[in-house]
Amino acid sequence: MKPLFTVHAGEYLVGSHIETHYKKWNIWVPSKDTGIDLLVTYAKNTKTVSLQVKYSKDFTQDYRTSLLQNKLVASGWWSLQEKKIKESKADLWVFVLPSFIEHSISFIIIPPKELHRRLAKLRKSENQRLDSYLWVTKSGRCWESRGLKSADHDMIAYDRFEDSNRDFTQFLNSKGWVEVEKRLK
């Protein structure tokens, strides 16, 4: 075990969120890298949920249209390795997405098998990387926007877009934390 280590920004934000909003949960940092960044237990420490944490800066201000800039809380980008998702030992993956304009943090909490299923369906070829562009809208929706056309971006902005494989809303914020709660009980 190394005597000194650091947690990255996403891990810190997840831990801080848990300590603030889930007072009966404990958060643990593993001593070595096994693909699990944080462990969460309920107060009695009898059940554990393991988390893999992924952080992205907010890219919302980089969009060319003011429509998207005004309708999105935050947008993030992750380049993921398919093998790591498929072989993940973590119970849940947590995508951490801070909004620099809204001064809020969005959490997308998803089982790795479901993440892989969705991203694999959206890619165009087997050799394509599993890049993910997650957008959180001001209406409280979360969308995987990678590979969409501008017209679809506008549909997301106006809250009219529909695609069950791209809709990550069920994993967003409080809905996602419910999954952690269920696994701890």
Secondary structure by P-SEA (a helix, b strand, c coil): cccbbbbcaaaaaaaaaaaaccccbbbbbbccccccccccccccccbbbbbbbbbbcccccccccaaaaacccccccccccaaaaaaccccbbbbbbbbccccbbbbbbbcaaaaaaaaaaacccccccbbbbbbbcccbbbbbcccccaaaaaaaaaccccccccccccccaaaaaaaaaaaac
